[in-house]
């Protein structure tokens, strides 16, 4: 398994190499992009990124939950949750390209 | 908000940058995340959330129209888990509900 984790550092590095801003400014812009998305979602607005996916906010009603350890009933208040739906482009890319959506093969090739 | 609206808003807040550059910044970020997921890597953006790939086992499905059984191969699906800060913000800054 691959198992590597990509973080802000790698995203800033790619922006740095791709756009030619300073490293500091690249890091700042990665942060700006994430903040802009987060602010929009906080207002309840959906964010759609073509060929990547969409983020939307869903309102959940109140329900009664249970503490799994004690069995005690606890009310779960109404809340807002974030839902991400990947685009078909991203889904098929994760499964090894455009053609693989219909190919009936085993595990994807390992790098 | 769409990707082009996101680019416009960022361009407004960063008047020292060409819009073309803002476009490349946004595209690079989503391209890097997609490429990482295609490699099977995880992408963790503290406070915002984490993208990962989950495996769905092969199963026997059924064509709902014809009732015919079909083999559905194992596949990978992208998954996003919202980060703590954003989850808290979604609920704290919206108290009129």
Backbone of each chain as ProteinMPNN parsed JSONL, in Angstrom:
{"seq_chain_A": "XXXXXXXXXXXXXXXXXXXXXXXXXXXXXXXXXXXXXXXXXXXXXXXXXXXXXXXXXXXXXXXXXXXXXXXXXXXXXXXXXXXXXXXXXXXXXXXXXXXXXXXXXXXXXXX", "coords_chain_A": {"N_chain_A": [[0.834, -1.206, 0.0], [0.365, 2.304, -0.627], [0.177, 4.668, 1.259], [1.24, 7.21, 1.911], [1.037, 10.52, 3.248], [-0.287, 13.484, 2.087], [0.199, 16.911, 2.681], [-0.503, 20.379, 3.61], [2.026, 21.437, 3.153], [3.121, 20.085, 0.891], [1.26, 20.865, -1.022], [1.67, 23.632, -1.109], [4.289, 23.632, -2.011], [3.969, 22.599, -4.61], [2.442, 24.646, -5.741], [4.29, 26.678, -5.555], [6.275, 25.739, -7.345], [4.818, 25.648, -9.677], [3.705, 28.183, -10.193], [5.491, 30.236, -9.569], [5.614, 32.092, -7.474], [6.793, 33.405, -4.318], [7.923, 31.095, -1.758], [6.705, 31.588, 0.689], [4.496, 33.139, -0.045], [3.169, 31.343, -1.658], [2.377, 29.411, 0.177], [0.67, 30.964, 1.683], [-1.331, 31.482, -0.175], [-2.42, 28.954, -0.62], [-3.609, 28.604, 1.803], [-5.444, 30.736, 1.688], [-7.16, 29.813, -0.341], [-8.311, 27.54, 0.85], [-9.553, 28.785, 3.034], [-11.399, 30.465, 1.774], [-13.131, 28.61, 0.654], [-14.03, 27.345, 3.0], [-15.294, 29.523, 4.293], [-17.377, 30.074, 2.525], [-18.852, 27.686, 2.7], [-19.579, 27.813, 5.365], [-21.417, 29.839, 5.296], [-23.45, 28.408, 4.298], [-23.55, 27.884, 1.682], [-23.123, 25.972, -1.349], [-20.157, 24.476, -2.694], [-18.807, 24.029, -5.799], [-16.499, 22.259, -7.596], [-15.364, 21.863, -10.686], [-14.706, 18.787, -12.34], [-13.573, 17.806, -10.048], [-15.167, 17.737, -7.567], [-18.033, 18.242, -5.352], [-18.818, 20.256, -2.508], [-21.137, 20.293, 0.039], [-23.531, 21.591, 2.395], [-25.405, 19.991, 4.803], [-28.438, 19.923, 6.586], [-29.14, 18.482, 9.663], [-31.667, 16.862, 11.477], [-32.973, 16.811, 14.895], [-32.246, 13.996, 16.955], [-32.535, 10.986, 18.927], [-29.819, 9.684, 20.497], [-27.561, 7.111, 21.683], [-25.442, 6.39, 24.322], [-22.878, 4.316, 23.601], [-21.385, 2.907, 25.408], [-22.54, 3.057, 27.994], [-25.188, 2.73, 27.488], [-27.003, 4.632, 27.925], [-29.497, 7.021, 27.094], [-29.085, 9.802, 24.988], [-29.876, 13.092, 23.913], [-29.393, 14.155, 20.551], [-28.587, 17.106, 19.201], [-30.044, 19.286, 16.636], [-27.988, 19.695, 13.778], [-25.387, 20.884, 11.533], [-23.925, 19.312, 8.794], [-21.053, 18.54, 6.751], [-20.942, 17.537, 3.399], [-19.19, 15.713, 1.003], [-19.139, 15.203, -2.432], [-17.665, 13.312, -4.798], [-16.603, 14.021, -8.15], [-17.459, 12.385, -11.274], [-15.246, 12.277, -12.892], [-13.084, 12.359, -11.097], [-13.617, 10.04, -9.625], [-13.324, 8.033, -11.603], [-10.713, 8.397, -12.246], [-9.408, 7.647, -9.927], [-9.876, 5.005, -10.032], [-8.169, 4.184, -11.956], [-8.227, 5.511, -14.496], [-10.049, 6.631, -17.477], [-11.136, 4.448, -18.958], [-11.471, 2.399, -17.196], [-13.845, 2.277, -15.85], [-15.675, 0.496, -16.832], [-14.267, -1.777, -17.113], [-13.635, -5.03, -16.023], [-11.671, -5.805, -13.87], [-9.203, -7.028, -11.549], [-7.492, -6.014, -8.612], [-6.301, -2.605, -8.645], [-3.396, -1.597, -10.577], [-0.287, -1.636, -8.858], [2.009, 0.952, -7.923]], "CA_chain_A": [[0.0, 0.0, 0.0], [1.106, 3.557, -0.701], [0.196, 5.12, 2.642], [1.856, 8.508, 2.17], [0.053, 11.573, 3.486], [0.015, 14.786, 1.504], [-0.291, 17.974, 3.557], [-0.376, 21.738, 3.076], [3.412, 21.682, 2.725], [3.286, 19.625, -0.501], [0.418, 21.689, -1.901], [2.369, 24.913, -1.288], [5.468, 23.366, -2.837], [3.51, 22.486, -6.002], [2.051, 25.993, -6.184], [5.56, 27.385, -5.693], [6.939, 25.31, -8.577], [3.942, 25.841, -10.827], [3.308, 29.562, -10.446], [6.609, 31.145, -9.476], [5.562, 33.065, -6.379], [7.718, 32.974, -3.273], [7.413, 29.966, -0.961], [5.787, 32.13, 1.695], [3.254, 33.562, -0.661], [2.49, 30.128, -2.117], [1.74, 28.818, 1.362], [-0.429, 31.851, 2.046], [-2.425, 31.324, -1.132], [-3.082, 27.667, -0.355], [-4.454, 28.904, 2.957], [-6.544, 31.581, 1.203], [-8.108, 28.982, -1.096], [-9.059, 26.727, 1.822], [-10.413, 29.674, 3.821], [-12.496, 30.94, 0.936], [-14.071, 27.48, 0.566], [-14.617, 27.161, 4.336], [-16.208, 30.651, 4.552], [-18.563, 29.878, 1.685], [-19.631, 26.59, 3.281], [-20.117, 28.278, 6.64], [-22.628, 30.601, 4.955], [-24.462, 27.452, 3.858], [-23.504, 27.807, 0.216], [-22.435, 24.803, -1.915], [-18.968, 24.777, -3.489], [-18.656, 23.027, -6.861], [-15.235, 22.356, -8.317], [-15.562, 20.966, -11.821], [-13.813, 17.637, -12.477], [-13.068, 17.363, -8.74], [-16.313, 17.316, -6.759], [-18.738, 19.348, -4.723], [-18.98, 20.256, -1.065], [-22.374, 20.955, 0.405], [-23.872, 21.547, 3.817], [-26.703, 19.366, 5.009], [-29.003, 20.156, 7.908], [-29.634, 17.233, 10.271], [-32.645, 17.099, 12.536], [-32.671, 16.262, 16.216], [-32.607, 12.584, 17.146], [-32.057, 10.469, 20.202], [-28.729, 8.733, 20.364], [-27.336, 6.303, 22.868], [-24.038, 6.218, 24.657], [-22.679, 2.882, 23.361], [-20.737, 2.283, 26.553], [-23.425, 2.947, 29.153], [-26.558, 2.437, 27.065], [-27.783, 5.795, 28.303], [-30.021, 7.805, 25.982], [-28.706, 11.218, 24.977], [-30.427, 13.777, 22.748], [-28.426, 14.74, 19.622], [-29.218, 18.343, 18.736], [-29.945, 19.519, 15.191], [-26.648, 20.202, 13.457], [-25.085, 20.962, 10.11], [-22.781, 18.485, 8.434], [-20.496, 18.79, 5.428], [-20.936, 16.347, 2.552], [-18.393, 15.843, -0.22], [-19.467, 14.258, -3.506], [-16.613, 13.347, -5.815], [-17.093, 14.021, -9.528], [-17.185, 11.133, -11.987], [-13.874, 12.348, -13.399], [-12.195, 11.965, -9.997], [-13.88, 8.622, -9.303], [-12.757, 7.122, -12.593], [-9.264, 8.544, -12.174], [-8.97, 6.853, -8.78], [-9.949, 3.604, -10.43], [-7.211, 3.892, -13.016], [-8.442, 6.121, -15.805], [-11.371, 6.718, -18.09], [-11.671, 3.191, -19.487], [-11.615, 1.341, -16.2], [-15.175, 2.274, -15.253], [-16.411, -0.683, -17.271], [-13.383, -2.946, -17.149], [-13.851, -5.893, -14.865], [-10.357, -6.338, -13.51], [-8.986, -7.182, -10.104], [-6.951, -4.848, -7.916], [-5.611, -1.671, -9.534], [-1.952, -1.833, -10.591], [0.433, -0.896, -7.82], [3.083, 1.736, -8.541]], "C_chain_A": [[0.866, 1.252, 0.0], [1.267, 4.168, 0.692], [0.912, 6.423, 2.937], [0.741, 9.533, 2.417], [0.537, 12.892, 2.915], [-0.582, 15.858, 2.426], [-0.189, 19.332, 2.85], [1.011, 22.002, 2.505], [3.615, 21.28, 1.264], [2.453, 20.455, -1.462], [1.111, 23.025, -2.167], [3.585, 24.74, -2.191], [5.08, 23.274, -4.321], [3.124, 23.843, -6.555], [3.311, 26.82, -6.44], [6.236, 27.042, -7.023], [6.136, 25.649, -9.824], [3.765, 27.319, -11.194], [4.462, 30.563, -10.325], [6.442, 32.3, -8.514], [6.584, 32.605, -5.346], [7.098, 31.81, -2.506], [6.39, 30.452, 0.062], [4.431, 32.469, 1.106], [2.462, 32.36, -1.18], [1.728, 29.482, -0.971], [0.52, 29.632, 1.759], [-1.624, 31.65, 1.115], [-3.164, 30.005, -0.981], [-4.074, 27.871, 0.793], [-5.676, 29.737, 2.545], [-7.61, 30.763, 0.484], [-8.96, 28.178, -0.118], [-10.017, 27.59, 2.646], [-11.622, 30.149, 3.038], [-13.567, 29.849, 0.822], [-14.795, 27.315, 1.904], [-15.629, 28.266, 4.642], [-17.514, 30.476, 3.789], [-19.462, 28.794, 2.273], [-20.293, 27.006, 4.587], [-21.374, 29.128, 6.429], [-23.739, 29.688, 4.45], [-24.502, 27.258, 2.355], [-22.721, 26.561, -0.23], [-21.218, 25.257, -2.717], [-18.776, 23.652, -4.502], [-17.356, 23.252, -7.599], [-15.299, 21.356, -9.462], [-14.402, 19.986, -11.945], [-13.129, 17.234, -11.164], [-14.217, 16.847, -7.884], [-17.021, 18.506, -6.162], [-18.87, 19.125, -3.229], [-20.314, 20.925, -0.767], [-22.666, 20.742, 1.881], [-25.269, 20.962, 3.945], [-27.142, 19.588, 6.456], [-29.541, 18.828, 8.445], [-30.59, 17.568, 11.404], [-32.227, 16.491, 13.861], [-33.053, 14.782, 16.27], [-32.065, 12.13, 18.489], [-30.974, 9.441, 19.933], [-28.575, 7.947, 21.651], [-25.837, 6.228, 23.117], [-23.736, 4.721, 24.539], [-22.062, 2.163, 24.57], [-21.733, 2.043, 27.695], [-24.867, 2.587, 28.774], [-27.518, 3.584, 27.349], [-28.275, 6.573, 27.077], [-29.585, 9.252, 26.088], [-29.313, 11.887, 23.748], [-29.294, 14.317, 21.871], [-29.132, 15.927, 18.971], [-29.166, 18.454, 17.213], [-28.578, 20.102, 14.874], [-26.476, 20.242, 11.947], [-23.848, 20.121, 9.823], [-22.353, 18.788, 7.007], [-20.475, 17.481, 4.644], [-20.09, 16.632, 1.322], [-18.844, 14.779, -1.211], [-18.415, 14.379, -4.58], [-17.239, 13.333, -7.202], [-16.774, 12.674, -10.173], [-15.762, 11.091, -12.527], [-12.895, 11.866, -12.325], [-12.37, 10.483, -9.666], [-13.202, 7.702, -10.302], [-11.231, 7.217, -12.582], [-8.689, 7.694, -11.034], [-9.001, 5.367, -9.107], [-9.106, 3.303, -11.66], [-7.581, 4.373, -14.397], [-9.829, 5.965, -16.35], [-11.977, 5.348, -18.398], [-12.062, 2.218, -18.386], [-13.002, 1.286, -15.569], [-15.949, 1.014, -15.631], [-15.557, -1.943, -17.281], [-13.557, -3.754, -15.87], [-12.536, -6.571, -14.495], [-10.26, -6.437, -11.994], [-8.467, -5.894, -9.497], [-6.271, -3.91, -8.907], [-4.105, -1.912, -9.484], [-1.242, -1.031, -9.506], [1.625, -0.201, -8.453], [4.457, 1.061, -8.418]], "O_chain_A": [[1.964, 1.26, 0.557], [2.369, 4.183, 1.24], [1.173, 6.724, 4.102], [-0.354, 9.422, 1.864], [1.634, 13.355, 3.226], [-1.715, 15.731, 2.89], [0.159, 19.421, 1.673], [1.158, 22.7, 1.501], [4.205, 22.031, 0.487], [2.879, 20.723, -2.586], [1.142, 23.498, -3.303], [3.875, 25.594, -3.03], [5.779, 23.807, -5.182], [3.438, 24.164, -7.701], [3.389, 27.566, -7.415], [6.708, 27.926, -7.738], [6.698, 25.905, -10.889], [3.685, 27.661, -12.374], [4.405, 31.636, -10.926], [7.041, 33.36, -8.694], [7.173, 31.533, -5.486], [5.894, 31.568, -2.596], [5.354, 29.823, 0.276], [3.381, 32.144, 1.659], [1.232, 32.36, -1.144], [0.582, 29.06, -1.128], [-0.521, 29.084, 2.122], [-2.775, 31.649, 1.553], [-4.376, 29.934, -1.183], [-5.205, 27.386, 0.761], [-6.794, 29.481, 2.993], [-8.807, 30.984, 0.668], [-10.185, 28.139, -0.24], [-11.146, 27.185, 2.924], [-12.731, 30.225, 3.568], [-14.763, 30.135, 0.887], [-16.016, 27.164, 1.943], [-16.7, 27.993, 5.185], [-18.602, 30.694, 4.322], [-20.68, 28.956, 2.34], [-21.42, 26.608, 4.88], [-22.277, 29.139, 7.265], [-24.853, 30.15, 4.202], [-25.367, 26.563, 1.823], [-21.771, 26.15, 0.436], [-21.251, 26.313, -3.349], [-18.606, 22.488, -4.137], [-17.137, 24.322, -8.167], [-15.29, 20.145, -9.239], [-13.251, 20.335, -11.682], [-12.21, 16.414, -11.169], [-14.249, 15.673, -7.516], [-16.657, 19.651, -6.429], [-19.012, 18.002, -2.745], [-20.587, 22.013, -1.274], [-22.124, 19.842, 2.523], [-26.201, 21.397, 3.268], [-26.361, 19.466, 7.4], [-30.301, 18.137, 7.766], [-30.328, 18.471, 12.198], [-31.248, 15.748, 13.937], [-34.063, 14.372, 15.697], [-31.241, 12.806, 19.105], [-31.192, 8.455, 19.229], [-29.359, 8.099, 22.589], [-25.061, 6.02, 22.185], [-24.287, 3.93, 25.304], [-22.211, 0.95, 24.721], [-21.764, 0.964, 28.285], [-25.662, 2.192, 29.626], [-28.707, 3.501, 27.042], [-27.52, 6.756, 26.121], [-29.698, 9.865, 27.15], [-29.275, 11.32, 22.655], [-28.332, 14.881, 22.393], [-30.139, 15.769, 18.281], [-28.346, 17.8, 16.569], [-28.066, 20.924, 15.634], [-27.291, 19.716, 11.189], [-22.845, 20.214, 10.532], [-23.146, 19.224, 6.173], [-20.047, 16.446, 5.155], [-20.251, 17.666, 0.675], [-18.922, 13.597, -0.874], [-18.282, 15.43, -5.208], [-18.28, 12.71, -7.412], [-15.931, 11.922, -9.685], [-15.146, 10.029, -12.614], [-11.997, 11.071, -12.6], [-11.393, 9.765, -9.455], [-12.579, 6.711, -9.918], [-10.54, 6.24, -12.872], [-7.618, 7.1, -11.167], [-8.253, 4.574, -8.535], [-9.306, 2.288, -12.326], [-7.275, 3.703, -15.383], [-10.675, 5.273, -15.783], [-13.157, 5.105, -18.144], [-12.877, 1.321, -18.601], [-13.307, 0.349, -14.83], [-16.771, 0.522, -14.857], [-16.074, -3.049, -17.44], [-13.616, -3.199, -14.773], [-12.324, -7.751, -14.773], [-11.14, -5.977, -11.266], [-8.943, -4.808, -9.828], [-5.72, -4.368, -9.908], [-3.587, -2.378, -8.469], [-1.574, 0.131, -9.272], [2.195, -0.708, -9.42], [5.456, 1.603, -8.892]]}, "seq_chain_B": "XXXXXXXXXXXXXXXXXXXXXXXXXXXXXXXXXXXXXXXXXXXXXXXXXXXXXXXXXXXXXXXXXXXXXXXXXXXXXXXXXXXXXXXXXXXXXXXXX", "coords_chain_B": {"N_chain_B": [[-21.074, 28.254, -5.067], [-18.88, 28.209, -7.747], [-15.922, 26.808, -9.359], [-14.856, 28.824, -11.01], [-15.995, 31.098, -9.873], [-14.82, 31.011, -7.392], [-12.179, 31.508, -8.128], [-12.465, 34.138, -9.07], [-13.213, 35.518, -6.696], [-10.91, 35.137, -5.145], [-9.076, 36.474, -6.719], [-9.986, 39.073, -6.488], [-9.377, 39.58, -3.826], [-6.671, 39.453, -3.919], [-5.213, 41.614, -5.365], [-2.702, 42.087, -6.395], [-1.987, 39.96, -7.901], [-2.01, 38.287, -11.104], [-5.016, 37.314, -12.733], [-4.807, 35.013, -14.158], [-2.724, 33.698, -12.83], [-3.923, 33.18, -10.366], [-5.828, 31.4, -11.195], [-4.182, 29.286, -11.971], [-3.117, 28.599, -9.513], [-5.35, 27.664, -8.066], [-6.122, 25.52, -9.726], [-3.812, 23.934, -9.579], [-3.815, 23.139, -6.887], [-6.161, 21.503, -6.687], [-5.494, 19.625, -8.586], [-3.219, 18.442, -7.474], [-4.335, 17.249, -5.195], [-6.115, 15.432, -6.397], [-4.275, 13.847, -7.84], [-2.806, 12.725, -5.761], [-4.774, 11.151, -4.522], [-5.301, 9.397, -6.611], [-2.959, 7.971, -6.598], [-3.365, 6.579, -4.363], [-2.806, 7.775, -2.01], [-3.263, 9.685, 1.048], [-4.779, 12.828, 1.802], [-4.208, 15.309, 3.972], [-5.555, 18.054, 5.483], [-5.248, 19.943, 7.968], [-7.749, 21.151, 10.125], [-9.377, 21.801, 8.018], [-10.062, 19.402, 6.559], [-9.852, 15.879, 5.604], [-8.87, 13.987, 2.805], [-9.364, 10.757, 1.518], [-8.926, 7.395, 0.222], [-11.195, 4.83, -0.131], [-11.76, 1.31, -0.171], [-14.074, -0.581, -1.97], [-15.517, -3.7, -1.729], [-15.663, -6.39, -4.155], [-18.772, -7.354, -5.585], [-21.9, -9.047, -6.143], [-24.044, -7.715, -8.329], [-27.188, -6.449, -9.572], [-28.873, -5.921, -12.553], [-31.155, -3.446, -12.549], [-33.183, -3.096, -14.389], [-33.393, -5.347, -16.087], [-33.09, -7.433, -14.332], [-31.084, -9.167, -14.432], [-28.143, -10.778, -13.176], [-25.039, -9.273, -12.37], [-21.481, -9.175, -12.244], [-19.802, -7.106, -10.05], [-16.831, -5.482, -9.946], [-14.152, -5.111, -7.516], [-13.73, -1.856, -6.22], [-12.337, 1.486, -5.882], [-13.165, 4.268, -3.881], [-13.361, 7.811, -3.524], [-13.105, 9.623, -0.437], [-14.182, 11.999, 1.961], [-13.43, 13.509, 4.998], [-14.643, 15.793, 7.219], [-12.767, 18.377, 8.844], [-12.03, 19.166, 12.316], [-12.111, 21.928, 13.116], [-13.551, 23.182, 11.018], [-15.936, 21.766, 11.15], [-16.9, 22.568, 13.649], [-17.133, 25.314, 13.173], [-19.175, 25.353, 11.224], [-21.383, 24.892, 12.748], [-21.299, 26.732, 14.864], [-21.287, 29.336, 13.774], [-23.732, 29.708, 12.76], [-26.365, 30.224, 14.004], [-29.051, 30.709, 13.659], [-30.757, 28.666, 12.992]], "CA_chain_B": [[-19.876, 28.829, -5.657], [-18.188, 27.32, -8.676], [-14.479, 27.016, -9.397], [-14.534, 30.14, -11.587], [-16.349, 32.129, -8.882], [-13.76, 30.942, -6.373], [-11.027, 32.205, -8.71], [-12.778, 35.576, -9.075], [-13.15, 36.051, -5.323], [-9.511, 35.167, -4.714], [-8.414, 37.511, -7.502], [-10.382, 40.351, -5.879], [-8.671, 39.75, -2.553], [-5.23, 39.487, -4.174], [-5.117, 42.434, -6.579], [-1.335, 42.106, -6.921], [-1.754, 38.778, -8.745], [-2.787, 38.163, -12.336], [-6.071, 36.32, -12.581], [-4.242, 33.798, -14.75], [-1.965, 33.016, -11.784], [-4.883, 32.678, -9.374], [-6.395, 30.222, -11.83], [-3.196, 28.192, -11.903], [-2.983, 28.202, -8.109], [-6.523, 26.847, -7.719], [-6.045, 24.265, -10.477], [-2.707, 23.13, -9.045], [-4.226, 22.549, -5.607], [-7.076, 20.375, -6.895], [-4.772, 18.614, -9.352], [-2.365, 17.723, -6.517], [-5.187, 16.401, -4.348], [-6.591, 14.335, -7.251], [-3.143, 12.969, -8.156], [-2.49, 11.988, -4.536], [-5.81, 10.131, -4.33], [-5.114, 8.4, -7.673], [-1.84, 7.122, -6.152], [-3.792, 5.864, -3.157], [-2.363, 8.533, -0.84], [-4.214, 10.463, 1.817], [-4.458, 14.254, 1.822], [-4.709, 15.803, 5.254], [-5.468, 19.504, 5.613], [-5.701, 20.188, 9.338], [-8.726, 22.213, 10.322], [-10.311, 21.788, 6.889], [-10.539, 18.035, 6.437], [-8.92, 14.922, 5.03], [-9.353, 13.175, 1.687], [-8.729, 9.452, 1.464], [-9.54, 6.469, -0.72], [-11.681, 3.614, 0.516], [-11.987, 0.214, -1.115], [-15.364, -1.277, -1.906], [-15.337, -5.082, -2.169], [-16.408, -6.889, -5.312], [-20.07, -7.888, -5.168], [-22.772, -9.427, -7.244], [-25.125, -6.738, -8.437], [-28.293, -6.865, -10.418], [-29.374, -4.869, -13.427], [-32.516, -3.219, -12.054], [-34.169, -3.136, -15.463], [-33.592, -6.702, -16.617], [-33.029, -8.413, -13.262], [-29.907, -9.977, -14.704], [-27.072, -10.557, -12.205], [-23.758, -8.883, -12.959], [-20.39, -9.111, -11.286], [-19.246, -5.764, -9.888], [-15.463, -5.651, -9.452], [-13.701, -4.271, -6.405], [-13.381, -0.517, -6.69], [-11.924, 2.461, -4.885], [-13.968, 5.484, -3.905], [-12.809, 8.9, -2.723], [-13.848, 9.905, 0.78], [-13.743, 13.223, 2.638], [-13.896, 13.657, 6.376], [-14.478, 17.204, 7.583], [-11.886, 18.632, 9.979], [-12.719, 19.607, 13.529], [-12.358, 23.376, 13.12], [-14.621, 23.51, 10.076], [-17.172, 21.168, 11.684], [-17.343, 23.452, 14.73], [-17.57, 26.579, 12.552], [-20.454, 25.147, 10.536], [-22.47, 24.92, 13.724], [-21.241, 27.906, 15.735], [-21.539, 30.608, 13.105], [-25.03, 29.651, 12.082], [-27.253, 29.906, 15.112], [-30.451, 31.077, 13.439], [-31.502, 27.455, 12.632]], "C_chain_B": [[-19.205, 27.799, -6.557], [-16.69, 27.636, -8.644], [-14.136, 28.397, -9.963], [-14.917, 31.284, -10.648], [-15.313, 32.176, -7.762], [-12.537, 31.708, -6.862], [-11.251, 33.719, -8.706], [-12.663, 36.198, -7.686], [-11.717, 36.168, -4.831], [-8.754, 36.268, -5.44], [-8.737, 38.895, -6.931], [-9.599, 40.626, -4.6], [-7.16, 39.81, -2.719], [-4.958, 40.292, -5.438], [-3.705, 42.496, -7.17], [-1.041, 40.912, -7.822], [-2.564, 38.868, -10.039], [-3.853, 37.113, -12.111], [-5.621, 34.96, -13.117], [-3.466, 32.985, -13.695], [-2.887, 32.421, -10.722], [-5.514, 31.386, -9.898], [-5.462, 29.02, -11.725], [-3.019, 27.691, -10.476], [-4.121, 27.254, -7.727], [-6.456, 25.488, -8.435], [-4.968, 23.345, -9.926], [-3.12, 22.419, -7.76], [-5.13, 21.336, -5.84], [-6.426, 19.262, -7.705], [-3.886, 17.777, -8.414], [-3.175, 16.771, -5.64], [-5.658, 15.192, -5.161], [-5.472, 13.33, -7.528], [-2.782, 12.114, -6.943], [-3.488, 10.851, -4.335], [-5.666, 9.027, -5.384], [-3.948, 7.464, -7.34], [-2.222, 6.274, -4.944], [-3.341, 6.56, -1.877], [-3.526, 9.233, -0.16], [-3.831, 11.931, 1.699], [-5.068, 14.824, 3.093], [-4.477, 17.292, 5.386], [-6.09, 19.874, 6.946], [-6.661, 21.363, 9.433], [-9.772, 22.234, 9.222], [-10.917, 20.392, 6.741], [-9.506, 17.141, 5.79], [-9.598, 14.124, 3.918], [-8.635, 11.828, 1.739], [-9.471, 8.579, 0.464], [-9.961, 5.226, 0.044], [-11.957, 2.555, -0.541], [-13.352, -0.406, -0.879], [-15.154, -2.664, -2.474], [-16.123, -5.392, -3.438], [-17.725, -7.47, -4.806], [-20.858, -8.319, -6.392], [-23.936, -8.459, -7.256], [-26.203, -7.265, -9.35], [-28.701, -5.68, -11.291], [-30.834, -4.631, -13.065], [-33.577, -3.311, -13.149], [-34.456, -4.57, -15.907], [-33.587, -7.774, -15.525], [-31.847, -9.352, -13.377], [-28.821, -9.749, -13.64], [-25.78, -10.225, -12.947], [-22.704, -8.852, -11.865], [-19.859, -7.684, -11.237], [-17.877, -5.928, -9.24], [-15.186, -4.766, -8.243], [-13.372, -2.888, -6.947], [-12.996, 0.388, -5.534], [-12.788, 3.694, -5.007], [-13.317, 6.558, -3.045], [-13.714, 9.203, -1.536], [-13.286, 11.178, 1.414], [-14.309, 13.264, 4.042], [-13.616, 15.096, 6.786], [-13.596, 17.334, 8.827], [-12.643, 19.243, 11.146], [-13.074, 21.099, 13.495], [-13.539, 23.747, 12.22], [-15.962, 22.963, 10.567], [-17.757, 22.067, 12.775], [-17.872, 24.767, 14.148], [-18.932, 26.456, 11.899], [-21.617, 25.272, 11.509], [-22.475, 26.159, 14.612], [-21.682, 29.181, 15.051], [-22.895, 30.654, 12.422], [-26.097, 29.304, 13.1], [-28.701, 30.292, 14.892], [-31.335, 29.865, 13.159], [-32.195, 26.794, 13.81]], "O_chain_B": [[-18.995, 26.653, -6.158], [-16.25, 28.588, -8.0], [-13.234, 29.066, -9.459], [-14.25, 32.319, -10.623], [-14.977, 33.246, -7.253], [-11.928, 32.466, -6.107], [-10.345, 34.487, -8.381], [-12.086, 37.273, -7.523], [-11.344, 37.151, -4.191], [-7.892, 36.924, -4.856], [-7.879, 39.777, -6.894], [-9.209, 41.761, -4.328], [-6.443, 40.172, -1.786], [-4.53, 39.745, -6.454], [-3.531, 42.909, -8.317], [0.022, 40.845, -8.439], [-3.652, 39.444, -10.071], [-3.636, 36.139, -11.39], [-6.002, 33.909, -12.601], [-3.538, 31.757, -13.666], [-2.666, 31.31, -10.241], [-5.707, 30.42, -9.159], [-5.884, 27.902, -11.433], [-2.797, 26.501, -10.253], [-3.897, 26.192, -7.146], [-6.701, 24.444, -7.831], [-5.167, 22.135, -9.815], [-2.813, 21.243, -7.566], [-4.903, 20.27, -5.269], [-6.763, 18.091, -7.536], [-3.814, 16.555, -8.546], [-2.762, 15.642, -5.377], [-5.608, 14.061, -4.678], [-5.683, 12.12, -7.461], [-2.488, 10.926, -7.078], [-3.102, 9.726, -4.017], [-5.885, 7.853, -5.084], [-3.946, 6.303, -7.748], [-1.489, 5.365, -4.554], [-3.473, 6.006, -0.786], [-4.618, 9.355, -0.715], [-2.655, 12.242, 1.513], [-6.286, 14.821, 3.268], [-3.333, 17.748, 5.399], [-7.298, 20.091, 7.047], [-6.407, 22.435, 8.884], [-10.915, 22.631, 9.45], [-12.136, 20.226, 6.791], [-8.407, 17.589, 5.463], [-10.727, 13.655, 4.059], [-7.429, 11.774, 1.979], [-10.508, 8.969, -0.072], [-9.166, 4.641, 0.781], [-12.34, 2.871, -1.667], [-13.733, -0.714, 0.251], [-14.66, -2.8, -3.593], [-17.118, -4.736, -3.748], [-17.776, -8.02, -3.706], [-20.513, -7.988, -7.526], [-24.716, -8.394, -6.306], [-26.131, -8.392, -9.838], [-28.852, -4.563, -10.797], [-31.668, -5.517, -13.253], [-34.744, -3.574, -12.86], [-35.611, -4.958, -16.082], [-34.029, -8.899, -15.761], [-31.635, -10.219, -12.529], [-28.606, -8.605, -13.242], [-25.468, -10.8, -13.99], [-22.995, -8.543, -10.71], [-19.506, -7.116, -12.27], [-17.765, -6.444, -8.128], [-15.902, -3.797, -7.988], [-12.794, -2.769, -8.027], [-13.284, 0.102, -4.372], [-13.111, 4.123, -6.115], [-12.787, 6.268, -1.973], [-14.934, 9.058, -1.618], [-12.076, 11.407, 1.408], [-15.508, 13.077, 4.253], [-12.478, 15.559, 6.707], [-13.666, 16.513, 9.741], [-13.747, 19.766, 10.989], [-14.201, 21.481, 13.807], [-14.411, 24.523, 12.609], [-16.996, 23.614, 10.419], [-18.965, 22.297, 12.815], [-18.915, 25.27, 14.567], [-19.758, 27.362, 12.01], [-22.706, 25.707, 11.134], [-23.535, 26.593, 15.065], [-22.363, 30.014, 15.65], [-23.165, 31.536, 11.607], [-26.667, 28.214, 13.065], [-29.507, 30.22, 15.82], [-32.555, 30.011, 13.094], [-32.854, 25.768, 13.641]]}, "name": "protein", "num_of_chains": 2, "seq": "XXXXXXXXXXXXXXXXXXXXXXXXXXXXXXXXXXXXXXXXXXXXXXXXXXXXXXXXXXXXXXXXXXXXXXXXXXXXXXXXXXXXXXXXXXXXXXXXXXXXXXXXXXXXXXXXXXXXXXXXXXXXXXXXXXXXXXXXXXXXXXXXXXXXXXXXXXXXXXXXXXXXXXXXXXXXXXXXXXXXXXXXXXXXXXXXXXXXXXXXXXXXXXXX"}
